[in-house]
Amino acid sequence: MSKTALLPPEPQVAQLPWHKQLQQSLQQRRDAGLYRQTRQRQGEQSVEVVVDGQSFLSFTSNDYLGLASHPDVRAAFIKVASEEGVGSGAAHLLTGHSVHHQHLEEQLAVFCQQEAVLLFSTGYMANIGVIDALTGRNDVVIQDKLNHASLLDGGRLSEARQWRYAHNDMQQLHRRLHQTSDAGQRLIVSDGVFSMDGDLAPLPEIMALAQQHRTAVLIDDAHAIGVLGSQGRGSVEHWQLEPASYPIVVGTFGKAFGTAGAFVAADEVVIETLRQHARSYVYTTAQPAAIAAATSVSLRLLQAESWRREKLQALIEQFRRGAEQLGLPLMDSQTAIQPVLMDNEHQALAVGQSLEQQGILVGVIRPPTVPAGSARLRITFSALHQSEHVDRLLSALEQACAH
Ligand SMILES: *Cc1c(COP(=O)(O)O)cnc(C)c1O
């Protein structure tokens, strides 16, 4: 191939008025301190990372148990990739569904104490697929206002009427249930652990209301599965629900499992409905079998090695004690997601930058990811962190927030 063939094309679109509007709105985003950029990580994803050529101690990963780099997880991935190839080649309903996918679904059903499980390629796809497939024209979806974007998008995709309730406001949820009593099916949808606040949904209260109003419940346990409960079974274990009153659960593998993908656990009728109708299941290529095999190993490890959850909890408690002594504005979170509220976007950026100068990475979260006026640092812990790492973070925060 000649060298000129690799040059980018002349930017013809730049002439269109539409393109000018896009440029203006990008500029507005920059001016508002909301512009976001990707950076390049080099080498291993762990608590110590190299980003854009600089080394950092990182508090940005959702690899809560440190399983992404576990030798057994890696080995399972490599073995199956070399035996079967990388891509799965087709959707699950054609020939993409391997024995590794099947085993993982069966193991997860046992782990979750539910009748059946269906795998999805990502959590985002699971959420849009489930809400759309389970609800239709005469139905109603009732969501917590702080639910993950993928749940809200699932609601938009569905033809059902959409209602919201204020974050964790059970009285308002109760009112919504009265207001929608004429609907066909109703589905209450909530994060189990809220991804930007780190707090828990009051699952026993939600399930009691749902039972009283004969309503289905979907819980997105992306940040709870593997982490909450003594065996890591997530929100249902944390709240000690009876299996007979379990909600439909979405779990993801990109966080505590340290791999990629997601699953839905529910009764057989729900799972079979999803297999037939969830468009983001039917019309997409199955995740690589090597990922399913690696995820099975993660599942075994996260059950067997409860020390990872205990260590994580100890780090969280160490951080909260230290941050309280520094007078930092923490939120009501006992989980690995620890937000520190900032006055505005600009302060969040400035504190984030100061931490970077001290060699520490945290999430700088601004609207629209969180509601206007609630910019924050989002600090996440992993069982791979050491107590000294938390000390370093605390003294860097003290320094950064002093200005
Ligand atoms: C991360 C996340 C998702 C999306 O999962 P992916 O597998 O990363 O697409 C869905 N819901 C919540 C609450 C999450 O935090």
The ligand as an SDF file (V2000), in Angstrom:
LIG
                    3D

 15 15  0  0  0  0  0  0  0  0999 V2000
  -20.8890   -0.2720   35.1220 C   0  0  0  0  0  0  0  0  0  0  0  0
  -22.3790   -0.2760   35.2700 C   0  0  0  0  0  0  0  0  0  0  0  0
  -23.2070   -0.7620   34.2580 C   0  0  0  0  0  0  0  0  0  0  0  0
  -22.6820   -1.1270   32.9140 C   0  0  0  0  0  0  0  0  0  0  0  0
  -21.9860   -2.3060   32.9080 O   0  0  0  0  0  0  0  0  0  0  0  0
  -20.9340   -2.5770   31.7370 P   0  0  0  0  0  0  0  0  0  0  0  0
  -20.7150   -4.0280   31.7740 O   0  0  0  0  0  0  0  0  0  0  0  0
  -19.7200   -1.7670   32.0680 O   0  0  0  0  0  0  0  0  0  0  0  0
  -21.5830   -2.1070   30.4560 O   0  0  0  0  0  0  0  0  0  0  0  0
  -24.5630   -0.8600   34.5160 C   0  0  0  0  0  0  0  0  0  0  0  0
  -25.0750   -0.4530   35.6940 N   0  0  0  0  0  0  0  0  0  0  0  0
  -24.3210    0.0560   36.6700 C   0  0  0  0  0  0  0  0  0  0  0  0
  -24.9460    0.4770   37.9510 C   0  0  0  0  0  0  0  0  0  0  0  0
  -22.9450    0.1740   36.4850 C   0  0  0  0  0  0  0  0  0  0  0  0
  -22.1970    0.7130   37.4330 O   0  0  0  0  0  0  0  0  0  0  0  0
  1  2  1  0
  2  3  1  0
  2 14  2  0
  3  4  1  0
  3 10  2  0
  4  5  1  0
  5  6  1  0
  6  7  2  0
  6  8  1  0
  6  9  1  0
 10 11  1  0
 11 12  2  0
 12 13  1  0
 12 14  1  0
 14 15  1  0
M  END
$$$$
